[in-house]
């Protein structure tokens, strides 16, 4: 998620999504090949419930494999779900602090 007012700064969750068996096999077969990012995007279903958001399980998403053993990037389908809106439009520092607090962390301690 872009952080508003902080150029080039982003906040991200480590999340999961589904993949079809065929796309999962393609992803595994290409892991560490250096061409992973050329495979996607893959369709998936977002498979997480995140504090501070309405239920987000089974939101449609695109999965973008990344090189170098990095987690794939997951982009939610553009909808009016608050998580999709914040991923698309960004969050301000107050919202970022709220997300941290909801997850047991305090940015300002």
C-alpha positions in Angstrom: 0.0 0.0 0.0 1.4 3.4 -0.8 1.9 5.6 2.2 0.5 9.1 1.4 2.9 11.9 1.9 5.9 9.6 2.0 7.4 9.4 -1.5 8.2 5.8 -2.6 7.3 4.3 0.8 4.9 1.4 1.0 3.4 -0.8 3.7 2.8 -4.5 3.0 1.3 -7.5 4.6 2.7 -11.0 4.1 -0.4 -12.7 2.8 -1.6 -15.9 1.0 -3.8 -16.6 -1.9 -5.0 -19.6 -3.8 -3.5 -20.7 -7.1 -4.9 -23.3 -9.5 -2.9 -26.6 -9.4 -1.5 -25.9 -12.9 -0.3 -22.4 -11.9 1.1 -23.6 -8.6 3.1 -26.3 -10.5 4.4 -23.7 -13.0 5.4 -21.5 -10.1 7.3 -24.3 -8.4 8.9 -25.5 -11.6 10.3 -22.1 -12.3 11.3 -21.2 -8.7 14.9 -19.9 -8.7 15.0 -19.9 -12.5 15.2 -16.1 -12.8 12.1 -16.0 -15.0 9.5 -16.3 -12.3 8.2 -12.7 -12.8 7.5 -13.6 -16.5 5.0 -16.2 -15.5 2.2 -14.1 -14.1 -0.1 -12.7 -13.3 -2.0 -15.7 -12.0 -5.6 -15.5 -10.8 -6.2 -16.3 -7.2 -8.5 -15.9 -4.2 -7.2 -13.8 -1.3 -7.0 -16.1 1.7 -6.6 -13.9 4.7 -8.5 -12.1 7.3 -6.8 -8.9 8.3 -7.5 -6.9 11.5 -9.2 -3.6 10.8 -11.0 -4.7 7.6 -14.3 -6.4 6.9 -13.9 -10.0 5.9 -11.5 -10.3 3.0 -11.3 -14.0 2.4 -12.0 -14.9 -1.2 -11.6 -11.5 -2.7 -10.4 -11.9 -6.3 -6.7 -11.1 -6.8 -3.9 -11.3 -9.2 -0.6 -13.0 -8.1 2.6 -11.7 -9.6 5.6 -14.0 -9.0 8.9 -12.2 -8.1 12.5 -13.2 -8.7 15.1 -13.9 -6.0 13.0 -15.9 -3.6 10.8 -12.9 -2.9 7.1 -13.3 -2.0 4.8 -12.9 -4.9 3.0 -9.5 -5.1 -0.8 -9.8 -4.7 -3.1 -7.2 -6.2 -6.7 -7.2 -5.3 -9.3 -6.8 -7.9 -10.4 -3.1 -8.0 -13.6 -3.1 -5.8 -15.0 -0.9 -3.1 -13.7 -3.3 -0.4 -11.7 -1.1 2.0 -8.6 -3.2 1.6 -8.7 -3.0 -2.2 -9.3 0.8 -1.9 -6.4 1.3 0.4 -4.1 -0.9 -1.7 -5.1 1.2 -4.8 -5.3 4.7 -3.2 -2.9 4.5 -0.3 -3.1 5.1 3.4 -2.0 8.1 5.6 0.3 7.9 8.6 -2.6 7.8 11.0 -4.1 4.8 9.3 -0.7 3.1 9.3 -0.4 3.7 13.0 -3.9 2.2 13.5 -3.0 -0.9 11.5 0.1 -1.3 13.7 -1.9 -0.9 16.9 -4.6 -3.4 15.8 -1.8 -5.9 15.3 -0.2 -5.3 18.7 2.5 -2.8 17.8 3.0 0.8 18.6 4.9 3.0 16.1 5.4 5.9 18.5 6.9 4.1 21.5 
